[in-house]
Amino acid sequence: MTQAIAVQKLGPRHRGDIARHLIRLPAEDRRLRFGQPTRDVGIERYVGDIDFARDRVFAIYAEDLALAGVAHLALDSHEPHAELGLSVDTAFRGRGCGAALLSRGVLHAANQGYGALYLHCLSENSVMVRLAARAGLKTVVAAGEANARITLNHAHGGALREAMEEQFALVDYLLKQQVLLIGRRTAAPQSPGKLLVDEMAAR
Ligand SMILES: CC(C)(COP(=O)(O)OP(=O)(O)OC[C@H]1O[C@@H](n2cnc3c(N)ncnc32)[C@H](O)[C@@H]1OP(=O)(O)O)[C@@H](O)C(=O)NCCC(=O)NCCS
């Protein structure tokens, strides 16, 4: 049975984590993610420009609480569609992280009332094209680019489902935080209750 993967919703305080994840990507993966070669300074500018009031950023935490995967869901209330870009750390590929991030983006976009979700990638990106197809996106290839699209309806959404995913993600984060703290044998470990209160307050 495939293990469920917890996907967190990030905020502006996570810009540093997002940048570190993207900067860890090898040059070829950065090209696949952004459609062109992208230097560290370009990544930092991109992350600094993310509008968290409008867009959503979803991520998967590794055991050490570094980000194993990140998806940026671009939302524009003047547009009828949402747009997703994602990346997964090379050490975490082939375990369903990409599929989990894509599915989370579809769920959120549908719940926000968007009629469609787009994903643009280079046509040579066979992993992403297969991933999109499995998630039900229809891909059109033209001039070296692949544009994948899914029409959203109520079946892709569900407020309760999204609330449960958020709770699952919170528990997953707190468990990983606890395991890390225990592993580090900190002199004065914080209580799980305090960590929960701190995390809830930060959301
Ligand atoms: C594209 C990308 C996000 C995919 O991430 P991923 O986490 O490896 O994706 P998944 O694991 O969900 O699926 C990828 C493959 O792993 C397989 N897989 C999924 N779950 C699996 C599991 N539990 N065990 C083994 N294999 C699994 C899938 O079948 C798929 O295989 P296939 O390509 O042969 O069909 C990642 O390769 C990446 O970051 N690439 C660079 C950036 C990029 O291209 N971004 C897309 C443009 S926006």
The ligand as a Gaussian input file, in Angstrom:
#p B3LYP/6-31G(d) Opt

LIG

0 1
 C        9.032000      16.177000     -12.066000
 C        9.295000      15.896000     -10.576000
 C        8.617000      16.989000      -9.761000
 C        8.705000      14.538000     -10.211000
 O        8.866000      14.353000      -8.812000
 P        8.751000      12.883000      -8.140000
 O        8.605000      13.083000      -6.694000
 O        9.868000      12.034000      -8.587000
 O        7.375000      12.379000      -8.766000
 P        6.609000      11.028000      -8.399000
 O        7.435000      10.207000      -7.490000
 O        5.245000      11.392000      -7.972000
 O        6.497000      10.344000      -9.820000
 C        7.680000      10.141000     -10.595000
 C        7.894000       8.690000     -10.910000
 O        8.034000       7.927000      -9.707000
 C        7.104000       6.829000      -9.715000
 N        6.602000       6.644000      -8.364000
 C        5.640000       7.341000      -7.757000
 N        5.417000       6.843000      -6.520000
 C        6.284000       5.827000      -6.364000
 C        6.553000       4.934000      -5.303000
 N        5.877000       4.985000      -4.137000
 N        7.545000       4.034000      -5.480000
 C        8.242000       3.980000      -6.632000
 N        8.013000       4.807000      -7.675000
 C        7.049000       5.703000      -7.532000
 C        6.027000       7.265000     -10.621000
 O        5.357000       6.159000     -11.196000
 C        6.799000       8.022000     -11.654000
 O        7.408000       7.100000     -12.522000
 P        7.353000       7.255000     -14.089000
 O        7.876000       8.650000     -14.396000
 O        8.232000       6.204000     -14.600000
 O        5.932000       7.108000     -14.461000
 C       10.812000      15.863000     -10.275000
 O       11.417000      14.941000     -11.158000
 C       11.502000      17.215000     -10.391000
 O       11.549000      17.980000      -9.432000
 N       12.084000      17.542000     -11.567000
 C       12.781000      18.808000     -11.771000
 C       11.823000      20.001000     -11.806000
 C       10.707000      19.794000     -12.814000
 O       10.888000      19.181000     -13.855000
 N        9.528000      20.356000     -12.505000
 C        8.372000      20.257000     -13.379000
 C        8.158000      21.502000     -14.171000
 S        7.162000      22.665000     -13.310000

